[in-house]
Amino acid sequence: MADRPVPIVEKRLMDVKLGELGTWIGGRDFTPNGIIASIRRGHDRYYNKYINVKKGGIGGVAMLLAGYIAISYLWEYDHIKHDRWRKYH
């Protein structure tokens, strides 16, 4: 029973080989409910791995904060770039 192969659509992304990627993406659920469910699963995994631990540290919160800072910078990059070339006089 342990030797039975797992169907491609049931594999995790890290277990999918490059040749199987198209079939794996084709088996995903891209409906609004499917997207919400995948976001919820990702949040649950993140929360259980980094936040809801017995001996927690600042790593999970720091990772979330660093991601927020990076995304904020990317959203405002055009404005920051424009300010850099402006002459003040």
mmCIF file as gemmi writes it, N, C-alpha and C atoms, coordinates in Angstrom:
data_model
loop_
_atom_site.group_PDB
_atom_site.id
_atom_site.type_symbol
_atom_site.label_atom_id
_atom_site.label_alt_id
_atom_site.label_comp_id
_atom_site.label_asym_id
_atom_site.label_entity_id
_atom_site.label_seq_id
_atom_site.pdbx_PDB_ins_code
_atom_site.Cartn_x
_atom_site.Cartn_y
_atom_site.Cartn_z
_atom_site.occupancy
_atom_site.B_iso_or_equiv
_atom_site.pdbx_formal_charge
_atom_site.auth_seq_id
_atom_site.auth_asym_id
_atom_site.pdbx_PDB_model_num
ATOM 1 N N . MET Axp A 1 ? 0.815 -1.184 0 1 0 ? 1 A 1
ATOM 2 C CA . MET Axp A 1 ? 0 0 0 1 0 ? 1 A 1
ATOM 3 C C . MET Axp A 1 ? 0.866 1.258 0 1 0 ? 1 A 1
ATOM 4 N N . ALA Axp A 2 ? 2.034 1.202 0.606 1 0 ? 2 A 1
ATOM 5 C CA . ALA Axp A 2 ? 2.918 2.364 0.634 1 0 ? 2 A 1
ATOM 6 C C . ALA Axp A 2 ? 3.577 2.596 -0.723 1 0 ? 2 A 1
ATOM 7 N N . ASP Axp A 3 ? 3.615 1.557 -1.562 1 0 ? 3 A 1
ATOM 8 C CA . ASP Axp A 3 ? 4.252 1.68 -2.875 1 0 ? 3 A 1
ATOM 9 C C . ASP Axp A 3 ? 3.305 2.216 -3.942 1 0 ? 3 A 1
ATOM 10 N N . ARG Axp A 4 ? 2.043 2.42 -3.606 1 0 ? 4 A 1
ATOM 11 C CA . ARG Axp A 4 ? 1.065 2.911 -4.573 1 0 ? 4 A 1
ATOM 12 C C . ARG Axp A 4 ? 1.379 4.354 -4.949 1 0 ? 4 A 1
ATOM 13 N N . PRO Axp A 5 ? 1.478 4.67 -6.245 1 0 ? 5 A 1
ATOM 14 C CA . PRO Axp A 5 ? 1.811 6.054 -6.634 1 0 ? 5 A 1
ATOM 15 C C . PRO Axp A 5 ? 0.66 7.013 -6.33 1 0 ? 5 A 1
ATOM 16 N N . VAL Axp A 6 ? 1.019 8.23 -6.001 1 0 ? 6 A 1
ATOM 17 C CA . VAL Axp A 6 ? 0.041 9.273 -5.702 1 0 ? 6 A 1
ATOM 18 C C . VAL Axp A 6 ? -0.323 9.968 -7.007 1 0 ? 6 A 1
ATOM 19 N N . PRO Axp A 7 ? -1.62 10.209 -7.26 1 0 ? 7 A 1
ATOM 20 C CA . PRO Axp A 7 ? -1.991 10.951 -8.469 1 0 ? 7 A 1
ATOM 21 C C . PRO Axp A 7 ? -1.355 12.343 -8.479 1 0 ? 7 A 1
ATOM 22 N N . ILE Axp A 8 ? -1.054 12.834 -9.664 1 0 ? 8 A 1
ATOM 23 C CA . ILE Axp A 8 ? -0.335 14.105 -9.802 1 0 ? 8 A 1
ATOM 24 C C . ILE Axp A 8 ? -1.108 15.261 -9.188 1 0 ? 8 A 1
ATOM 25 N N . VAL Axp A 9 ? -2.434 15.282 -9.352 1 0 ? 9 A 1
ATOM 26 C CA . VAL Axp A 9 ? -3.216 16.411 -8.835 1 0 ? 9 A 1
ATOM 27 C C . VAL Axp A 9 ? -3.257 16.438 -7.315 1 0 ? 9 A 1
ATOM 28 N N . GLU Axp A 10 ? -2.935 15.336 -6.648 1 0 ? 10 A 1
ATOM 29 C CA . GLU Axp A 10 ? -2.936 15.297 -5.182 1 0 ? 10 A 1
ATOM 30 C C . GLU Axp A 10 ? -1.565 15.58 -4.583 1 0 ? 10 A 1
ATOM 31 N N . LYS Axp A 11 ? -0.537 15.723 -5.418 1 0 ? 11 A 1
ATOM 32 C CA . LYS Axp A 11 ? 0.811 15.997 -4.918 1 0 ? 11 A 1
ATOM 33 C C . LYS Axp A 11 ? 0.928 17.455 -4.501 1 0 ? 11 A 1
ATOM 34 N N . ARG Axp A 12 ? 1.877 17.725 -3.618 1 0 ? 12 A 1
ATOM 35 C CA . ARG Axp A 12 ? 2.198 19.107 -3.279 1 0 ? 12 A 1
ATOM 36 C C . ARG Axp A 12 ? 3.113 19.678 -4.353 1 0 ? 12 A 1
ATOM 37 N N . LEU Axp A 13 ? 3.2 20.999 -4.418 1 0 ? 13 A 1
ATOM 38 C CA . LEU Axp A 13 ? 3.993 21.651 -5.462 1 0 ? 13 A 1
ATOM 39 C C . LEU Axp A 13 ? 5.456 21.229 -5.405 1 0 ? 13 A 1
ATOM 40 N N . MET Axp A 14 ? 6.002 21.072 -4.224 1 0 ? 14 A 1
ATOM 41 C CA . MET Axp A 14 ? 7.42 20.717 -4.107 1 0 ? 14 A 1
ATOM 42 C C . MET Axp A 14 ? 7.694 19.276 -4.54 1 0 ? 14 A 1
ATOM 43 N N . ASP Axp A 15 ? 6.65 18.434 -4.645 1 0 ? 15 A 1
ATOM 44 C CA . ASP Axp A 15 ? 6.826 17.039 -5.048 1 0 ? 15 A 1
ATOM 45 C C . ASP Axp A 15 ? 6.585 16.823 -6.539 1 0 ? 15 A 1
ATOM 46 N N . VAL Axp A 16 ? 6.142 17.852 -7.248 1 0 ? 16 A 1
ATOM 47 C CA . VAL Axp A 16 ? 5.824 17.73 -8.671 1 0 ? 16 A 1
ATOM 48 C C . VAL Axp A 16 ? 7.093 17.929 -9.491 1 0 ? 16 A 1
ATOM 49 N N . LYS Axp A 17 ? 7.3 17.04 -10.455 1 0 ? 17 A 1
ATOM 50 C CA . LYS Axp A 17 ? 8.442 17.182 -11.361 1 0 ? 17 A 1
ATOM 51 C C . LYS Axp A 17 ? 8.083 18.179 -12.459 1 0 ? 17 A 1
ATOM 52 N N . LEU Axp A 18 ? 9.076 18.716 -13.117 1 0 ? 18 A 1
ATOM 53 C CA . LEU Axp A 18 ? 8.871 19.756 -14.12 1 0 ? 18 A 1
ATOM 54 C C . LEU Axp A 18 ? 7.967 19.29 -15.26 1 0 ? 18 A 1
ATOM 55 N N . GLY Axp A 19 ? 8.104 18.051 -15.684 1 0 ? 19 A 1
ATOM 56 C CA . GLY Axp A 19 ? 7.265 17.532 -16.76 1 0 ? 19 A 1
ATOM 57 C C . GLY Axp A 19 ? 5.813 17.362 -16.353 1 0 ? 19 A 1
ATOM 58 N N . GLU Axp A 20 ? 5.546 17.237 -15.047 1 0 ? 20 A 1
ATOM 59 C CA . GLU Axp A 20 ? 4.183 17.042 -14.545 1 0 ? 20 A 1
ATOM 60 C C . GLU Axp A 20 ? 3.508 18.355 -14.17 1 0 ? 20 A 1
ATOM 61 N N . LEU Axp A 21 ? 4.212 19.465 -14.321 1 0 ? 21 A 1
ATOM 62 C CA . LEU Axp A 21 ? 3.703 20.753 -13.837 1 0 ? 21 A 1
ATOM 63 C C . LEU Axp A 21 ? 2.424 21.182 -14.553 1 0 ? 21 A 1
ATOM 64 N N . GLY Axp A 22 ? 2.344 20.994 -15.87 1 0 ? 22 A 1
ATOM 65 C CA . GLY Axp A 22 ? 1.138 21.379 -16.604 1 0 ? 22 A 1
ATOM 66 C C . GLY Axp A 22 ? -0.085 20.605 -16.149 1 0 ? 22 A 1
ATOM 67 N N . THR Axp A 23 ? 0.068 19.3 -15.95 1 0 ? 23 A 1
ATOM 68 C CA . THR Axp A 23 ? -1.037 18.474 -15.468 1 0 ? 23 A 1
ATOM 69 C C . THR Axp A 23 ? -1.437 18.882 -14.063 1 0 ? 23 A 1
ATOM 70 N N . TRP Axp A 24 ? -0.449 19.201 -13.227 1 0 ? 24 A 1
ATOM 71 C CA . TRP Axp A 24 ? -0.734 19.595 -11.845 1 0 ? 24 A 1
ATOM 72 C C . TRP Axp A 24 ? -1.495 20.921 -11.807 1 0 ? 24 A 1
ATOM 73 N N . ILE Axp A 25 ? -1.062 21.903 -12.606 1 0 ? 25 A 1
ATOM 74 C CA . ILE Axp A 25 ? -1.754 23.201 -12.645 1 0 ? 25 A 1
ATOM 75 C C . ILE Axp A 25 ? -3.155 23.028 -13.217 1 0 ? 25 A 1
ATOM 76 N N . GLY Axp A 26 ? -3.318 22.14 -14.199 1 0 ? 26 A 1
ATOM 77 C CA . GLY Axp A 26 ? -4.632 21.884 -14.771 1 0 ? 26 A 1
ATOM 78 C C . GLY Axp A 26 ? -5.611 21.286 -13.773 1 0 ? 26 A 1
ATOM 79 N N . GLY Axp A 27 ? -5.108 20.614 -12.771 1 0 ? 27 A 1
ATOM 80 C CA . GLY Axp A 27 ? -5.966 19.997 -11.763 1 0 ? 27 A 1
ATOM 81 C C . GLY Axp A 27 ? -6.316 20.923 -10.604 1 0 ? 27 A 1
ATOM 82 N N . ARG Axp A 28 ? -5.796 22.137 -10.596 1 0 ? 28 A 1
ATOM 83 C CA . ARG Axp A 28 ? -6.094 23.094 -9.519 1 0 ? 28 A 1
ATOM 84 C C . ARG Axp A 28 ? -7.478 23.69 -9.695 1 0 ? 28 A 1
ATOM 85 N N . ASP Axp A 29 ? -8.047 24.155 -8.622 1 0 ? 29 A 1
ATOM 86 C CA . ASP Axp A 29 ? -9.378 24.753 -8.627 1 0 ? 29 A 1
ATOM 87 C C . ASP Axp A 29 ? -9.227 26.272 -8.645 1 0 ? 29 A 1
ATOM 88 N N . PHE Axp A 30 ? -9.532 26.905 -9.786 1 0 ? 30 A 1
ATOM 89 C CA . PHE Axp A 30 ? -9.36 28.349 -9.93 1 0 ? 30 A 1
ATOM 90 C C . PHE Axp A 30 ? -10.67 29.114 -9.795 1 0 ? 30 A 1
ATOM 91 N N . THR Axp A 31 ? -11.677 28.485 -9.207 1 0 ? 31 A 1
ATOM 92 C CA . THR Axp A 31 ? -12.92 29.197 -8.925 1 0 ? 31 A 1
ATOM 93 C C . THR Axp A 31 ? -12.69 30.093 -7.719 1 0 ? 31 A 1
ATOM 94 N N . PRO Axp A 32 ? -13.549 31.086 -7.489 1 0 ? 32 A 1
ATOM 95 C CA . PRO Axp A 32 ? -13.361 31.941 -6.309 1 0 ? 32 A 1
ATOM 96 C C . PRO Axp A 32 ? -13.314 31.15 -4.995 1 0 ? 32 A 1
ATOM 97 N N . ASN Axp A 33 ? -14.161 30.14 -4.858 1 0 ? 33 A 1
ATOM 98 C CA . ASN Axp A 33 ? -14.13 29.321 -3.635 1 0 ? 33 A 1
ATOM 99 C C . ASN Axp A 33 ? -12.829 28.538 -3.519 1 0 ? 33 A 1
ATOM 100 N N . GLY Axp A 34 ? -12.312 28.043 -4.645 1 0 ? 34 A 1
ATOM 101 C CA . GLY Axp A 34 ? -11.05 27.308 -4.622 1 0 ? 34 A 1
ATOM 102 C C . GLY Axp A 34 ? -9.879 28.201 -4.248 1 0 ? 34 A 1
ATOM 103 N N . ILE Axp A 35 ? -9.866 29.429 -4.757 1 0 ? 35 A 1
ATOM 104 C CA . ILE Axp A 35 ? -8.79 30.371 -4.432 1 0 ? 35 A 1
ATOM 105 C C . ILE Axp A 35 ? -8.851 30.758 -2.953 1 0 ? 35 A 1
ATOM 106 N N . ILE Axp A 36 ? -10.053 31.018 -2.453 1 0 ? 36 A 1
ATOM 107 C CA . ILE Axp A 36 ? -10.202 31.356 -1.028 1 0 ? 36 A 1
ATOM 108 C C . ILE Axp A 36 ? -9.766 30.184 -0.158 1 0 ? 36 A 1
ATOM 109 N N . ALA Axp A 37 ? -10.126 28.961 -0.55 1 0 ? 37 A 1
ATOM 110 C CA . ALA Axp A 37 ? -9.729 27.782 0.222 1 0 ? 37 A 1
ATOM 111 C C . ALA Axp A 37 ? -8.212 27.609 0.229 1 0 ? 37 A 1
ATOM 112 N N . SER Axp A 38 ? -7.549 27.883 -0.903 1 0 ? 38 A 1
ATOM 113 C CA . SER Axp A 38 ? -6.091 27.737 -0.939 1 0 ? 38 A 1
ATOM 114 C C . SER Axp A 38 ? -5.408 28.807 -0.089 1 0 ? 38 A 1
ATOM 115 N N . ILE Axp A 39 ? -5.951 30.024 -0.084 1 0 ? 39 A 1
ATOM 116 C CA . ILE Axp A 39 ? -5.394 31.077 0.778 1 0 ? 39 A 1
ATOM 117 C C . ILE Axp A 39 ? -5.574 30.7 2.242 1 0 ? 39 A 1
ATOM 118 N N . ARG Axp A 40 ? -6.73 30.156 2.578 1 0 ? 40 A 1
ATOM 119 C CA . ARG Axp A 40 ? -7 29.735 3.95 1 0 ? 40 A 1
ATOM 120 C C . ARG Axp A 40 ? -6.042 28.619 4.377 1 0 ? 40 A 1
ATOM 121 N N . ARG Axp A 41 ? -5.805 27.65 3.479 1 0 ? 41 A 1
ATOM 122 C CA . ARG Axp A 41 ? -4.864 26.567 3.799 1 0 ? 41 A 1
ATOM 123 C C . ARG Axp A 41 ? -3.449 27.107 3.999 1 0 ? 41 A 1
ATOM 124 N N . GLY Axp A 42 ? -3.043 28.041 3.143 1 0 ? 42 A 1
ATOM 125 C CA . GLY Axp A 42 ? -1.72 28.643 3.291 1 0 ? 42 A 1
ATOM 126 C C . GLY Axp A 42 ? -1.587 29.407 4.598 1 0 ? 42 A 1
ATOM 127 N N . HIS Axp A 43 ? -2.622 30.141 4.977 1 0 ? 43 A 1
ATOM 128 C CA . HIS Axp A 43 ? -2.6 30.872 6.248 1 0 ? 43 A 1
ATOM 129 C C . HIS Axp A 43 ? -2.528 29.901 7.422 1 0 ? 43 A 1
ATOM 130 N N . ASP Axp A 44 ? -3.306 28.824 7.359 1 0 ? 44 A 1
ATOM 131 C CA . ASP Axp A 44 ? -3.271 27.84 8.446 1 0 ? 44 A 1
ATOM 132 C C . ASP Axp A 44 ? -1.89 27.203 8.58 1 0 ? 44 A 1
ATOM 133 N N . ARG Axp A 45 ? -1.256 26.868 7.446 1 0 ? 45 A 1
ATOM 134 C CA . ARG Axp A 45 ? 0.095 26.292 7.502 1 0 ? 45 A 1
ATOM 135 C C . ARG Axp A 45 ? 1.092 27.28 8.104 1 0 ? 45 A 1
ATOM 136 N N . TYR Axp A 46 ? 1.036 28.534 7.659 1 0 ? 46 A 1
ATOM 137 C CA . TYR Axp A 46 ? 1.945 29.558 8.175 1 0 ? 46 A 1
ATOM 138 C C . TYR Axp A 46 ? 1.726 29.758 9.674 1 0 ? 46 A 1
ATOM 139 N N . TYR Axp A 47 ? 0.473 29.873 10.076 1 0 ? 47 A 1
ATOM 140 C CA . TYR Axp A 47 ? 0.152 30.104 11.486 1 0 ? 47 A 1
ATOM 141 C C . TYR Axp A 47 ? 0.635 28.946 12.353 1 0 ? 47 A 1
ATOM 142 N N . ASN Axp A 48 ? 0.374 27.721 11.917 1 0 ? 48 A 1
ATOM 143 C CA . ASN Axp A 48 ? 0.782 26.567 12.717 1 0 ? 48 A 1
ATOM 144 C C . ASN Axp A 48 ? 2.286 26.362 12.726 1 0 ? 48 A 1
ATOM 145 N N . LYS Axp A 49 ? 2.983 26.778 11.689 1 0 ? 49 A 1
ATOM 146 C CA . LYS Axp A 49 ? 4.435 26.571 11.63 1 0 ? 49 A 1
ATOM 147 C C . LYS Axp A 49 ? 5.214 27.652 12.365 1 0 ? 49 A 1
ATOM 148 N N . TYR Axp A 50 ? 4.766 28.918 12.278 1 0 ? 50 A 1
ATOM 149 C CA . TYR Axp A 50 ? 5.571 30.006 12.816 1 0 ? 50 A 1
ATOM 150 C C . TYR Axp A 50 ? 4.957 30.725 14.017 1 0 ? 50 A 1
ATOM 151 N N . ILE Axp A 51 ? 3.656 30.746 14.158 1 0 ? 51 A 1
ATOM 152 C CA . ILE Axp A 51 ? 3.024 31.531 15.209 1 0 ? 51 A 1
ATOM 153 C C . ILE Axp A 51 ? 2.551 30.654 16.356 1 0 ? 51 A 1
ATOM 154 N N . ASN Axp A 52 ? 1.828 29.591 16.067 1 0 ? 52 A 1
ATOM 155 C CA . ASN Axp A 52 ? 1.216 28.738 17.085 1 0 ? 52 A 1
ATOM 156 C C . ASN Axp A 52 ? 2.182 27.622 17.491 1 0 ? 52 A 1
ATOM 157 N N . VAL Axp A 53 ? 3.28 27.979 18.137 1 0 ? 53 A 1
ATOM 158 C CA . VAL Axp A 53 ? 4.275 27.003 18.568 1 0 ? 53 A 1
ATOM 159 C C . VAL Axp A 53 ? 4.48 27.139 20.067 1 0 ? 53 A 1
ATOM 160 N N . LYS Axp A 54 ? 4.984 26.067 20.7 1 0 ? 54 A 1
ATOM 161 C CA . LYS Axp A 54 ? 5.2 26.111 22.155 1 0 ? 54 A 1
ATOM 162 C C . LYS Axp A 54 ? 6.314 27.08 22.522 1 0 ? 54 A 1
ATOM 163 N N . LYS Axp A 55 ? 7.423 26.978 21.814 1 0 ? 55 A 1
ATOM 164 C CA . LYS Axp A 55 ? 8.574 27.835 22.102 1 0 ? 55 A 1
ATOM 165 C C . LYS Axp A 55 ? 8.759 28.763 20.919 1 0 ? 55 A 1
ATOM 166 N N . GLY Axp A 56 ? 7.99 29.807 20.879 1 0 ? 56 A 1
ATOM 167 C CA . GLY Axp A 56 ? 8.016 30.7 19.733 1 0 ? 56 A 1
ATOM 168 C C . GLY Axp A 56 ? 9.076 31.778 19.855 1 0 ? 56 A 1
ATOM 169 N N . GLY Axp A 57 ? 9.446 32.287 18.724 1 0 ? 57 A 1
ATOM 170 C CA . GLY Axp A 57 ? 10.374 33.402 18.654 1 0 ? 57 A 1
ATOM 171 C C . GLY Axp A 57 ? 9.762 34.498 17.807 1 0 ? 57 A 1
ATOM 172 N N . ILE Axp A 58 ? 10.615 35.387 17.385 1 0 ? 58 A 1
ATOM 173 C CA . ILE Axp A 58 ? 10.147 36.519 16.598 1 0 ? 58 A 1
ATOM 174 C C . ILE Axp A 58 ? 10.217 36.218 15.101 1 0 ? 58 A 1
ATOM 175 N N . GLY Axp A 59 ? 10.686 35.028 14.718 1 0 ? 59 A 1
ATOM 176 C CA . GLY Axp A 59 ? 10.908 34.692 13.313 1 0 ? 59 A 1
ATOM 177 C C . GLY Axp A 59 ? 9.691 34.813 12.434 1 0 ? 59 A 1
ATOM 178 N N . GLY Axp A 60 ? 8.565 34.249 12.844 1 0 ? 60 A 1
ATOM 179 C CA . GLY Axp A 60 ? 7.366 34.287 12.015 1 0 ? 60 A 1
ATOM 180 C C . GLY Axp A 60 ? 6.832 35.686 11.817 1 0 ? 60 A 1
ATOM 181 N N . VAL Axp A 61 ? 6.798 36.46 12.894 1 0 ? 61 A 1
ATOM 182 C CA . VAL Axp A 61 ? 6.308 37.84 12.8 1 0 ? 61 A 1
ATOM 183 C C . VAL Axp A 61 ? 7.288 38.686 11.997 1 0 ? 61 A 1
ATOM 184 N N . ALA Axp A 62 ? 8.585 38.463 12.17 1 0 ? 62 A 1
ATOM 185 C CA . ALA Axp A 62 ? 9.593 39.213 11.42 1 0 ? 62 A 1
ATOM 186 C C . ALA Axp A 62 ? 9.494 38.911 9.931 1 0 ? 62 A 1
ATOM 187 N N . MET Axp A 63 ? 9.222 37.655 9.584 1 0 ? 63 A 1
ATOM 188 C CA . MET Axp A 63 ? 9.076 37.286 8.179 1 0 ? 63 A 1
ATOM 189 C C . MET Axp A 63 ? 7.862 37.984 7.569 1 0 ? 63 A 1
ATOM 190 N N . LEU Axp A 64 ? 6.766 38.026 8.299 1 0 ? 64 A 1
ATOM 191 C CA . LEU Axp A 64 ? 5.564 38.697 7.826 1 0 ? 64 A 1
ATOM 192 C C . LEU Axp A 64 ? 5.816 40.196 7.654 1 0 ? 64 A 1
ATOM 193 N N . LEU Axp A 65 ? 6.504 40.817 8.599 1 0 ? 65 A 1
ATOM 194 C CA . LEU Axp A 65 ? 6.82 42.239 8.528 1 0 ? 65 A 1
ATOM 195 C C . LEU Axp A 65 ? 7.768 42.542 7.363 1 0 ? 65 A 1
ATOM 196 N N . ALA Axp A 66 ? 8.767 41.695 7.152 1 0 ? 66 A 1
ATOM 197 C CA . ALA Axp A 66 ? 9.694 41.897 6.035 1 0 ? 66 A 1
ATOM 198 C C . ALA Axp A 66 ? 8.969 41.779 4.698 1 0 ? 66 A 1
ATOM 199 N N . GLY Axp A 67 ? 8.044 40.835 4.589 1 0 ? 67 A 1
ATOM 200 C CA . GLY Axp A 67 ? 7.255 40.713 3.368 1 0 ? 67 A 1
ATOM 201 C C . GLY Axp A 67 ? 6.387 41.932 3.126 1 0 ? 67 A 1
ATOM 202 N N . TYR Axp A 68 ? 5.796 42.462 4.194 1 0 ? 68 A 1
ATOM 203 C CA . TYR Axp A 68 ? 4.966 43.662 4.066 1 0 ? 68 A 1
ATOM 204 C C . TYR Axp A 68 ? 5.805 44.86 3.613 1 0 ? 68 A 1
ATOM 205 N N . ILE Axp A 69 ? 6.999 45.001 4.171 1 0 ? 69 A 1
ATOM 206 C CA . ILE Axp A 69 ? 7.883 46.111 3.791 1 0 ? 69 A 1
ATOM 207 C C . ILE Axp A 69 ? 8.297 45.987 2.325 1 0 ? 69 A 1
ATOM 208 N N . ALA Axp A 70 ? 8.633 44.77 1.887 1 0 ? 70 A 1
ATOM 209 C CA . ALA Axp A 70 ? 9.046 44.567 0.494 1 0 ? 70 A 1
ATOM 210 C C . ALA Axp A 70 ? 7.902 44.875 -0.475 1 0 ? 70 A 1
ATOM 211 N N . ILE Axp A 71 ? 6.714 44.403 -0.159 1 0 ? 71 A 1
ATOM 212 C CA . ILE Axp A 71 ? 5.566 44.667 -1.034 1 0 ? 71 A 1
ATOM 213 C C . ILE Axp A 71 ? 5.234 46.148 -1.053 1 0 ? 71 A 1
ATOM 214 N N . SER Axp A 72 ? 5.303 46.819 0.093 1 0 ? 72 A 1
ATOM 215 C CA . SER Axp A 72 ? 5.025 48.259 0.139 1 0 ? 72 A 1
ATOM 216 C C . SER Axp A 72 ? 6.032 49.039 -0.7 1 0 ? 72 A 1
ATOM 217 N N . TYR Axp A 73 ? 7.293 48.638 -0.643 1 0 ? 73 A 1
ATOM 218 C CA . TYR Axp A 73 ? 8.318 49.297 -1.439 1 0 ? 73 A 1
ATOM 219 C C . TYR Axp A 73 ? 8.051 49.114 -2.932 1 0 ? 73 A 1
ATOM 220 N N . LEU Axp A 74 ? 7.672 47.88 -3.327 1 0 ? 74 A 1
ATOM 221 C CA . LEU Axp A 74 ? 7.39 47.636 -4.743 1 0 ? 74 A 1
ATOM 222 C C . LEU Axp A 74 ? 6.191 48.434 -5.225 1 0 ? 74 A 1
ATOM 223 N N . TRP Axp A 75 ? 5.164 48.563 -4.384 1 0 ? 75 A 1
ATOM 224 C CA . TRP Axp A 75 ? 3.986 49.34 -4.776 1 0 ? 75 A 1
ATOM 225 C C . TRP Axp A 75 ? 4.308 50.817 -4.945 1 0 ? 75 A 1
ATOM 226 N N . GLU Axp A 76 ? 5.228 51.348 -4.158 1 0 ? 76 A 1
ATOM 227 C CA . GLU Axp A 76 ? 5.547 52.775 -4.176 1 0 ? 76 A 1
ATOM 228 C C . GLU Axp A 76 ? 6.817 53.092 -4.958 1 0 ? 76 A 1
ATOM 229 N N . TYR Axp A 77 ? 7.389 52.107 -5.673 1 0 ? 77 A 1
ATOM 230 C CA . TYR Axp A 77 ? 8.683 52.31 -6.322 1 0 ? 77 A 1
ATOM 231 C C . TYR Axp A 77 ? 8.637 53.428 -7.352 1 0 ? 77 A 1
ATOM 232 N N . ASP Axp A 78 ? 7.595 53.496 -8.166 1 0 ? 78 A 1
ATOM 233 C CA . ASP Axp A 78 ? 7.523 54.551 -9.186 1 0 ? 78 A 1
ATOM 234 C C . ASP Axp A 78 ? 7.529 55.934 -8.555 1 0 ? 78 A 1
ATOM 235 N N . HIS Axp A 79 ? 6.823 56.084 -7.46 1 0 ? 79 A 1
ATOM 236 C CA . HIS Axp A 79 ? 6.791 57.373 -6.758 1 0 ? 79 A 1
ATOM 237 C C . HIS Axp A 79 ? 8.167 57.704 -6.167 1 0 ? 79 A 1
ATOM 238 N N . ILE Axp A 80 ? 8.809 56.712 -5.577 1 0 ? 80 A 1
ATOM 239 C CA . ILE Axp A 80 ? 10.146 56.92 -4.988 1 0 ? 80 A 1
ATOM 240 C C . ILE Axp A 80 ? 11.151 57.259 -6.087 1 0 ? 80 A 1
ATOM 241 N N . LYS Axp A 81 ? 11.08 56.556 -7.218 1 0 ? 81 A 1
ATOM 242 C CA . LYS Axp A 81 ? 11.993 56.807 -8.331 1 0 ? 81 A 1
ATOM 243 C C . LYS Axp A 81 ? 11.786 58.211 -8.888 1 0 ? 81 A 1
ATOM 244 N N . HIS Axp A 82 ? 10.533 58.656 -8.967 1 0 ? 82 A 1
ATOM 245 C CA . HIS Axp A 82 ? 10.231 59.994 -9.467 1 0 ? 82 A 1
ATOM 246 C C . HIS Axp A 82 ? 10.804 61.06 -8.528 1 0 ? 82 A 1
ATOM 247 N N . ASP Axp A 83 ? 10.686 60.857 -7.232 1 0 ? 83 A 1
ATOM 248 C CA . ASP Axp A 83 ? 11.226 61.813 -6.268 1 0 ? 83 A 1
ATOM 249 C C . ASP Axp A 83 ? 12.748 61.886 -6.332 1 0 ? 83 A 1
ATOM 250 N N . ARG Axp A 84 ? 13.382 60.794 -6.682 1 0 ? 84 A 1
ATOM 251 C CA . ARG Axp A 84 ? 14.84 60.762 -6.713 1 0 ? 84 A 1
ATOM 252 C C . ARG Axp A 84 ? 15.4 61.672 -7.781 1 0 ? 84 A 1
ATOM 253 N N . TRP Axp A 85 ? 14.712 61.803 -8.917 1 0 ? 85 A 1
ATOM 254 C CA . TRP Axp A 85 ? 15.222 62.615 -10.018 1 0 ? 85 A 1
ATOM 255 C C . TRP Axp A 85 ? 14.73 64.067 -9.976 1 0 ? 85 A 1
ATOM 256 N N . ARG Axp A 86 ? 13.891 64.395 -9.024 1 0 ? 86 A 1
ATOM 257 C CA . ARG Axp A 86 ? 13.363 65.746 -8.928 1 0 ? 86 A 1
ATOM 258 C C . ARG Axp A 86 ? 14.424 66.679 -8.338 1 0 ? 86 A 1
ATOM 259 N N . LYS Axp A 87 ? 14.542 67.859 -8.892 1 0 ? 87 A 1
ATOM 260 C CA . LYS Axp A 87 ? 15.505 68.836 -8.374 1 0 ? 87 A 1
ATOM 261 C C . LYS Axp A 87 ? 14.806 69.736 -7.362 1 0 ? 87 A 1
ATOM 262 N N . TYR Axp A 88 ? 15.464 69.957 -6.264 1 0 ? 88 A 1
ATOM 263 C CA . TYR Axp A 88 ? 14.92 70.83 -5.217 1 0 ? 88 A 1
ATOM 264 C C . TYR Axp A 88 ? 15.748 72.101 -5.185 1 0 ? 88 A 1
ATOM 265 N N . HIS Axp A 89 ? 15.23 73.151 -5.782 1 0 ? 89 A 1
ATOM 266 C CA . HIS Axp A 89 ? 15.882 74.46 -5.669 1 0 ? 89 A 1
ATOM 267 C C . HIS Axp A 89 ? 14.973 75.558 -6.072 1 0 ? 89 A 1
